[in-house]
Amino acid sequence: MRLARLLLISAVTIAGDTMAGEPIKLHPENPHYFLFRGKPTVLITSGEHYGAVLNLDFDSVPYLEELKKCGFNLTRTFSGTYREIPGSFKIAGNTLAPAPNRYICPWARSDTPGYFDGGNKFDLSKFDEEYFKRLKDFLTEAQKRGVVVEFVLFCPNYDEKLWQANPMNARNNVNGVGNIGLNEPYTLKHADLLAIQDAFVRKAVAELNAFDNLHYEICNEPYFGGVTLDWQAHIAGVIVETETKLPNKHIIAQNIANGCAKIEKPNPTVSVFNFHYAKPPDCVAVNYALNKAIAFDESGFRGSADHPYRTEAWDFIVAGGAVYDNLDYSFTPETEDGTAKPNAPGGGGAALRGQFRILMEFICGFDFVKMKPCNETIKGGLPKGATARALGEPAKAYAVFIHHPEPPKQKTEASFDLQLELPASPGYAAEWVNTLTGKVEKHEEFKHEGGVKTLTSPPYAGEVALRILAK
């Protein structure tokens, strides 16, 4: 009965809900997860390279429709205060690299020619209302489909070429602002530029206040390019101060590190701590005591195969993470429905998105707000070289993911005898789930008097998930 009820919850949770209300927030019963439209929520996606709004050649409707079809509920989008250029990071069809005269950003064009790749320079004292209309249209279409938008306000300039394309560079605006080096825009040293940044944040926060499917990220990858912590705290403060006068309050995310880092002095205004390339998912355990959502906020530079992304996603979510966000290079300005063959440092495509949907359905098959990491439940029996994570609610529910870092050379190996320490129960149901197909490979039911229980897996092909629920 419990299993059937939770699977029904899963179907409802991933279907989305067009009813807007209070913005997404941390779940009051377990702030490692979210509450969105009245439902406990984890955020999982495989999305485009963040240029859906700033690239005028990108039609967001088929893109967002594909996310909905896949059961996803998140997309990141950059504000346009940063852009890339064709060839950046060797990404073909890069949505962040619009064609000449196809770039739109928060600031209006002036009457003065001379922008980086053609067209007029920007006037940083004026906003482009067409941009904000496009931005709100994007939020609206996402809202209809139950997709949360992480709106990334700023991003450092990774190299001189990107700084030469940035509107905040003095060569690209008529305001005489930004005659500085590429590592200086995101500090408190330049009052004139800071005032322009503050005005943009206030404008964006005011324009987007009504949306429930929104949270803000201060700055993408601030650990590159001279972005200071005091500047990040200042921008977070501008968001909070602006919303004090508005009906809705939105949560704020801060990007901490690539990989893992222990957060020593968390900003109290921040609800989500973002990590990129968080494999293995050590950042969850290291920062779990903060009682905030921990996010694997970007992946997508590990080659074209599906295995690295599929397994890192399962590993992170079963470790207790709240967000997994993969870059899917099959979404381009020519193929917004995700049908392009990726030509980039990462992969993507329909098959991988289907595998991520299996993960979403698996985790939503639990009352996961009542669960927490419990690796100590695993007592032995793993295949040689495998790692395992466990998430559980004592005597009620357990999620376990077991995998090898590299795919096996042969398709299947022998079964293994997993040893788990479980509380006594008059009845458990255990299901071994194929993470590529979603098929239940083996089902068994058992009574347990407490202590170590041995469960024999189906033939092991390098990764498998286990669901245990009290009957």
C-alpha positions as CSV (number, residue, x, y, z in Angstrom):
1,M,0.0,0.0,0.0
2,R,2.8,2.4,1.0
3,L,4.6,1.6,-2.3
4,A,1.6,2.3,-4.4
5,R,0.9,5.5,-2.6
6,L,4.4,6.8,-3.0
7,L,4.5,5.9,-6.7
8,L,1.3,7.9,-7.1
9,I,3.0,10.9,-5.4
10,S,5.8,10.4,-7.9
11,A,3.5,10.7,-10.9
12,V,1.8,13.8,-9.5
13,T,5.1,15.5,-8.5
14,I,6.8,15.3,-11.9
15,A,3.8,16.1,-13.9
16,G,4.0,19.8,-13.0
17,D,1.3,22.2,-11.9
18,T,0.3,25.4,-13.7
19,M,-1.1,27.0,-10.5
20,A,1.2,29.8,-9.4
21,G,1.4,30.9,-5.8
22,E,4.2,31.3,-3.2
23,P,7.6,31.1,-4.8
24,I,9.7,28.0,-4.5
25,K,11.4,27.9,-1.1
26,L,13.3,25.5,1.2
27,H,11.0,22.9,2.6
28,P,10.1,23.8,6.2
29,E,10.3,20.2,7.4
30,N,13.6,19.5,5.7
31,P,15.5,22.5,4.3
32,H,17.8,20.2,2.3
33,Y,14.9,20.1,-0.2
34,F,12.4,22.5,-1.7
35,L,8.7,23.2,-1.4
36,F,7.2,24.2,-4.8
37,R,3.4,24.5,-5.4
38,G,2.7,22.6,-2.2
39,K,4.8,19.6,-3.1
40,P,8.2,18.4,-1.8
41,T,10.6,19.0,-4.7
42,V,14.0,18.1,-6.0
43,L,15.2,19.9,-9.1
44,I,16.6,17.8,-12.0
45,T,17.3,18.8,-15.5
46,S,19.4,18.5,-18.6
47,G,19.1,21.9,-20.3
48,E,20.5,24.3,-22.8
49,H,23.7,26.3,-22.2
50,Y,21.9,29.2,-20.5
51,G,21.3,31.5,-23.5
52,A,17.6,31.1,-23.9
53,V,16.8,34.7,-23.2
54,L,19.9,36.6,-24.4
55,N,20.0,34.8,-27.8
56,L,17.3,36.2,-30.1
57,D,17.6,33.2,-32.3
58,F,16.5,30.8,-29.6
59,D,12.8,29.9,-29.4
60,S,12.2,28.8,-25.8
61,V,8.8,27.2,-26.3
62,P,9.9,23.9,-27.9
63,Y,12.8,23.8,-25.5
64,L,10.6,24.2,-22.4
65,E,8.1,21.8,-23.9
66,E,10.8,19.2,-24.2
67,L,11.8,19.7,-20.5
68,K,8.2,19.2,-19.5
69,K,7.9,16.1,-21.6
70,C,11.0,14.7,-19.9
71,G,9.6,15.3,-16.4
72,F,12.2,18.0,-15.7
73,N,11.6,21.0,-13.5
74,L,14.6,23.3,-13.8
75,T,16.5,25.5,-16.3
76,R,19.3,27.9,-15.7
77,T,19.4,31.1,-17.7
78,F,22.0,33.9,-17.8
79,S,20.7,37.5,-17.6
80,G,22.8,38.8,-20.5
81,T,25.2,40.8,-18.4
82,Y,27.7,38.3,-19.7
83,R,27.8,36.6,-23.1
84,E,30.1,34.3,-25.1
85,I,31.3,34.4,-28.7
86,P,31.3,31.8,-31.4
87,G,34.0,29.2,-30.6
88,S,34.0,29.8,-26.8
89,F,34.8,26.6,-25.0
90,K,34.6,24.7,-28.3
91,I,30.8,24.5,-28.1
92,A,29.0,24.3,-31.5
93,G,25.6,25.8,-31.4
94,N,26.4,27.6,-28.2
95,T,23.2,29.4,-27.1
96,L,25.4,31.8,-25.0
97,A,27.2,32.9,-28.2
98,P,24.6,34.7,-30.3
99,A,25.2,35.7,-33.9
100,P,26.0,39.4,-34.7
101,N,23.1,41.6,-33.9
102,R,21.2,38.7,-32.3
103,Y,22.3,39.5,-28.7
104,I,19.9,41.2,-26.3
105,C,20.7,42.2,-22.7
106,P,19.2,44.3,-19.9
107,W,20.6,47.6,-21.3
108,A,19.3,49.5,-24.3
109,R,21.4,50.2,-27.4
110,S,22.5,53.8,-27.9
111,D,22.6,55.8,-31.1
112,T,26.4,55.4,-31.2
113,P,27.9,52.6,-33.4
114,G,30.8,50.5,-32.3
115,Y,29.7,47.5,-30.3
116,F,32.1,44.5,-30.3
117,D,30.4,42.5,-33.1
118,G,28.4,45.2,-34.8
119,G,25.5,47.4,-34.0
120,N,25.4,50.2,-31.6
121,K,27.0,50.5,-28.2
122,F,25.0,50.1,-25.0
123,D,23.7,52.8,-22.8
124,L,24.0,51.4,-19.3
125,S,21.8,54.2,-17.9
126,K,18.8,52.9,-19.8
127,F,17.1,49.5,-19.8
128,D,15.8,47.6,-22.8
129,E,12.1,47.0,-22.2
130,E,12.0,44.5,-25.1
131,Y,14.6,42.4,-23.1
132,F,12.5,42.4,-20.0
133,K,9.4,41.5,-22.0
134,R,11.4,38.5,-23.5
135,L,12.6,37.6,-20.0
136,K,9.1,37.6,-18.6
137,D,7.7,35.7,-21.5
138,F,10.4,33.0,-20.8
139,L,9.4,32.9,-17.2
140,T,5.8,32.7,-18.1
141,E,6.2,29.8,-20.5
142,A,8.4,28.0,-17.9
143,Q,5.7,28.7,-15.3
144,K,3.0,27.1,-17.4
145,R,5.1,23.9,-17.5
146,G,6.2,23.7,-13.9
147,V,9.8,24.6,-14.7
148,V,11.8,26.6,-12.2
149,V,14.2,29.1,-13.6
150,E,17.5,29.8,-11.9
151,F,18.2,33.4,-13.0
152,V,21.9,33.9,-13.0
153,L,22.6,37.6,-12.5
154,F,26.3,37.8,-13.3
155,C,29.2,35.7,-14.6
156,P,33.0,36.5,-14.6
157,N,34.8,37.0,-17.9
158,Y,37.0,34.0,-18.4
159,D,39.4,35.6,-20.8
160,E,40.2,38.8,-22.5
161,K,38.1,38.0,-25.6
162,L,35.0,37.6,-23.5
163,W,35.7,40.9,-21.7
164,Q,36.0,42.6,-25.0
165,A,32.5,41.5,-25.8
166,N,30.9,42.6,-22.5
167,P,28.6,45.6,-22.4
168,M,30.2,46.6,-19.1
169,N,33.5,47.1,-20.8
170,A,34.0,50.8,-21.6
171,R,34.6,50.1,-25.3
172,N,31.0,48.8,-25.6
173,N,29.1,51.5,-23.8
174,V,28.5,55.3,-24.0
175,N,28.8,55.9,-20.3
176,G,32.5,55.8,-19.9
177,V,32.1,53.0,-17.4
178,G,34.2,49.9,-17.2
179,N,37.6,51.1,-18.3
180,I,39.1,48.4,-16.1
181,G,40.7,44.9,-16.4
182,L,38.7,41.8,-16.9
183,N,39.1,40.7,-13.3
184,E,37.7,43.9,-11.8
185,P,34.0,44.2,-12.6
186,Y,32.8,42.2,-9.7
187,T,34.4,44.0,-6.8
188,L,33.4,47.0,-4.7
189,K,36.2,49.1,-6.1
190,H,34.4,50.9,-8.9
191,A,31.4,52.8,-7.5
192,D,30.1,53.9,-11.0
193,L,29.9,50.3,-12.3
194,L,28.6,49.0,-9.0
195,A,25.7,51.5,-9.2
196,I,24.8,50.2,-12.7
197,Q,24.9,46.6,-11.4
198,D,22.7,47.5,-8.5
199,A,20.2,49.2,-10.7
200,F,20.0,46.2,-12.9
201,V,19.4,43.9,-10.0
202,R,16.7,46.1,-8.5
203,K,15.0,46.3,-11.9
204,A,15.1,42.5,-12.5
205,V,13.9,41.7,-9.0
206,A,11.0,44.1,-9.3
207,E,10.0,42.9,-12.8
208,L,10.1,39.2,-11.8
209,N,8.5,39.4,-8.3
210,A,5.3,37.8,-9.3
211,F,6.8,34.6,-10.5
212,D,6.7,31.5,-8.3
213,N,9.0,29.5,-10.5
214,L,12.1,31.6,-9.8
215,H,15.2,31.8,-7.7
216,Y,18.3,33.9,-8.1
217,E,21.9,33.0,-8.4
218,I,24.3,35.8,-7.6
219,C,27.1,34.9,-9.9
220,N,28.1,31.9,-12.0
221,E,31.5,30.5,-11.0
222,P,32.7,33.5,-9.0
223,Y,35.9,31.6,-8.1
224,F,37.2,32.6,-11.6
225,G,37.9,36.1,-12.5
226,G,38.4,38.1,-9.3
227,V,34.9,38.0,-8.0
228,T,35.0,39.0,-4.3
229,L,32.9,37.7,-1.4
230,D,32.0,41.2,-0.3
231,W,30.7,42.0,-3.7
232,Q,28.6,38.8,-3.7
233,A,27.2,39.7,-0.2
234,H,26.4,43.1,-1.5
235,I,24.4,41.8,-4.5
236,A,22.5,39.4,-2.3
237,G,21.7,42.3,0.0
238,V,20.3,44.3,-2.9
239,I,18.0,41.4,-3.8
240,V,16.8,41.1,-0.2
241,E,16.4,44.9,0.3
242,T,14.5,45.3,-3.0
243,E,12.1,42.5,-2.1
244,T,11.3,44.0,1.4
245,K,9.0,46.3,-0.5
246,L,7.5,43.6,-2.7
247,P,4.8,40.9,-2.1
248,N,7.0,37.9,-2.8
249,K,10.4,36.7,-1.5
250,H,12.6,34.5,-3.6
251,I,15.5,32.3,-2.4
252,I,19.1,33.1,-3.4
253,A,21.8,30.7,-4.5
254,Q,25.5,31.2,-4.2
255,N,28.0,29.3,-6.4
256,I,30.7,28.0,-4.0
257,A,33.3,25.9,-5.9
258,N,34.0,23.4,-8.5
259,G,34.2,20.0,-6.8
260,C,33.9,20.4,-3.1
261,A,34.6,23.0,-0.4
262,K,33.5,23.4,3.2
263,I,31.5,26.5,3.7
264,E,33.0,28.2,6.8
265,K,31.0,31.4,6.9
266,P,27.7,30.9,5.1
267,N,25.8,34.0,4.0
268,P,22.6,34.0,6.0
269,T,20.6,35.4,3.1
270,V,21.6,32.4,0.9
271,S,19.4,29.3,0.8
272,V,21.1,27.2,-1.9
273,F,24.8,26.4,-2.2
274,N,25.8,25.6,-5.7
275,F,28.7,23.4,-6.7
276,H,29.8,22.6,-10.2
277,Y,31.4,19.2,-11.3
278,A,30.7,17.8,-7.8
279,K,31.9,14.3,-8.4
280,P,32.1,12.5,-6.0
281,P,29.3,14.3,-4.1
282,D,31.4,15.0,-1.0
283,C,30.1,18.6,-0.9
284,V,26.8,17.3,0.4
285,A,28.2,15.6,3.4
286,V,30.7,18.3,4.2
287,N,28.0,21.0,4.3
288,Y,24.9,19.0,5.3
289,A,24.9,20.5,8.8
290,L,24.1,23.9,7.3
291,N,20.6,22.7,6.7
292,K,20.4,24.3,3.3
293,A,19.9,22.9,-0.2
294,I,23.1,21.6,-1.8
295,A,23.1,21.7,-5.6
296,F,25.1,20.0,-8.3
297,D,24.5,23.1,-10.4
298,E,26.5,22.3,-13.6
299,S,28.0,19.3,-15.3
300,G,28.7,18.8,-19.0
301,F,32.5,18.7,-19.7
302,R,33.1,15.0,-19.3
303,G,32.8,13.8,-22.9
304,S,29.9,12.7,-25.0
305,A,29.0,9.4,-23.3
306,D,26.0,9.1,-21.1
307,H,27.5,7.1,-18.3
308,P,29.5,9.8,-16.5
309,Y,26.5,12.1,-16.3
310,R,23.9,9.5,-15.4
311,T,26.0,8.0,-12.6
312,E,27.1,11.3,-11.1
313,A,23.4,12.4,-11.0
314,W,22.3,9.3,-9.2
315,D,25.2,9.5,-6.8
316,F,24.5,13.1,-6.0
317,I,20.8,12.8,-5.4
318,V,21.0,9.6,-3.4
319,A,23.8,11.3,-1.3
320,G,21.2,13.9,-0.2
321,G,21.6,16.6,-2.8
322,A,18.7,18.8,-3.9
323,V,19.6,19.7,-7.4
324,Y,21.2,18.1,-10.5
325,D,21.7,20.2,-13.6
326,N,23.4,18.8,-16.7
327,L,24.4,20.8,-19.8
328,D,22.7,19.3,-22.8
329,Y,24.4,20.4,-26.0
330,S,21.7,18.9,-28.2
331,F,19.7,22.1,-27.6
332,T,20.9,24.8,-30.1
333,P,19.3,27.9,-31.7
334,E,18.6,25.7,-34.7
335,T,17.3,22.7,-32.7
336,E,15.5,24.0,-29.6
337,D,13.7,20.6,-29.2
338,G,17.0,18.9,-28.4
339,T,17.6,16.9,-31.5
340,A,21.1,18.1,-32.5
341,K,24.1,15.8,-32.3
342,P,26.3,17.5,-29.6
343,N,29.6,18.9,-30.9
344,A,31.0,20.1,-27.6
345,P,33.0,19.0,-24.5
346,G,29.9,17.3,-23.2
347,G,26.9,15.3,-24.4
348,G,23.2,15.3,-24.2
349,G,20.2,14.1,-26.2
350,A,17.0,12.2,-25.8
351,A,18.5,9.0,-24.5
352,L,20.3,10.7,-21.6
353,R,17.3,12.8,-20.8
354,G,15.3,9.6,-20.5
355,Q,17.8,8.2,-18.1
356,F,17.5,11.4,-15.9
357,R,13.8,11.0,-15.9
358,I,14.2,7.5,-14.4
359,L,16.2,9.2,-11.6
360,M,13.4,11.8,-11.1
361,E,10.8,9.1,-10.9
362,F,12.9,7.0,-8.5
363,I,13.5,9.8,-6.0
364,C,9.9,11.0,-6.2
365,G,8.7,7.5,-5.4
366,F,9.8,8.2,-1.8
367,D,8.6,10.6,0.8
368,F,12.1,12.0,0.6
369,V,11.6,15.0,2.9
370,K,11.6,12.4,5.7
371,M,14.9,10.9,4.5
372,K,18.5,11.7,5.2
373,P,21.9,10.2,4.2
374,C,22.5,6.9,6.0
375,N,25.6,5.3,4.4
376,E,26.2,3.5,7.7
377,T,23.3,1.3,6.7
378,I,25.6,-0.4,4.1
379,K,27.6,-3.0,6.0
380,G,29.3,-4.9,3.1
381,G,28.9,-7.1,0.1
382,L,29.6,-4.5,-2.6
383,P,31.2,-5.6,-5.9
384,K,35.0,-5.0,-5.9
385,G,35.7,-1.4,-6.9
386,A,32.1,-0.2,-6.5
387,T,30.9,2.7,-4.4
388,A,27.5,3.1,-2.7
389,R,25.3,5.8,-1.2
390,A,22.2,5.4,0.9
391,L,19.3,7.7,1.8
392,G,16.8,6.6,4.3
393,E,13.9,7.0,6.8
394,P,14.5,4.4,9.5
395,A,12.2,1.4,9.3
396,K,10.2,3.1,6.5
397,A,12.2,3.7,3.3
398,Y,15.7,3.4,1.8
399,A,17.2,4.4,-1.5
400,V,20.6,2.9,-2.4
401,F,22.7,3.5,-5.4
402,I,25.7,1.3,-6.3
403,H,28.0,1.9,-9.2
404,H,31.5,1.6,-10.7
405,P,33.2,4.9,-11.7
406,E,33.8,3.5,-15.2
407,P,31.4,1.3,-17.2
408,P,32.3,-2.4,-17.1
409,K,34.1,-3.9,-20.1
410,Q,31.5,-6.7,-20.2
411,K,27.8,-6.3,-20.2
412,T,26.9,-8.1,-17.0
413,E,28.7,-9.6,-14.0
414,A,27.7,-11.9,-11.3
415,S,25.2,-11.0,-8.7
416,F,26.4,-9.7,-5.3
417,D,25.1,-10.0,-1.8
418,L,24.5,-6.6,-0.3
419,Q,24.5,-6.4,3.4
420,L,22.3,-3.7,5.0
421,E,21.5,-3.0,8.6
422,L,17.7,-2.5,8.8
423,P,15.4,-2.0,11.8
424,A,12.8,-4.7,12.5
425,S,9.7,-4.6,10.4
426,P,6.8,-7.0,9.8
427,G,7.3,-6.4,6.1
428,Y,9.6,-4.8,3.6
429,A,9.4,-4.7,-0.2
430,A,12.7,-4.5,-2.1
431,E,13.1,-3.6,-5.7
432,W,16.3,-3.5,-7.8
433,V,15.9,-0.9,-10.5
434,N,17.8,-0.7,-13.8
435,T,19.1,2.9,-14.0
436,L,19.2,2.9,-17.8
437,T,15.7,1.5,-18.4
438,G,13.8,2.0,-15.2
439,K,12.8,-1.7,-15.2
440,V,12.5,-3.5,-11.9
441,E,15.0,-6.3,-12.4
442,K,14.1,-8.1,-9.1
443,H,11.4,-7.8,-6.5
444,E,11.3,-9.5,-3.1
445,E,9.3,-9.1,0.1
446,F,10.6,-10.1,3.5
447,K,10.0,-9.8,7.3
448,H,13.0,-8.7,9.3
449,E,13.8,-9.0,13.0
450,G,16.4,-6.3,13.0
451,G,20.2,-6.3,12.3
452,V,22.0,-7.1,9.1
453,K,19.9,-8.3,6.1
454,T,21.5,-9.7,3.0
455,L,19.9,-8.9,-0.3
456,T,21.1,-10.6,-3.5
457,S,21.2,-8.4,-6.5
458,P,20.2,-9.3,-10.1
459,P,23.1,-9.7,-12.5
460,Y,25.2,-6.5,-12.0
461,A,26.2,-4.4,-15.1
462,G,28.1,-1.6,-13.3
463,E,25.3,0.3,-11.7
464,V,22.0,-0.4,-10.0
465,A,19.5,1.2,-7.7
466,L,17.7,-0.4,-4.8
467,R,14.4,0.8,-3.4
468,I,13.2,-0.6,0.0
469,L,9.8,0.4,1.4
470,A,7.9,-0.8,4.4
471,K,4.7,-2.4,3.3
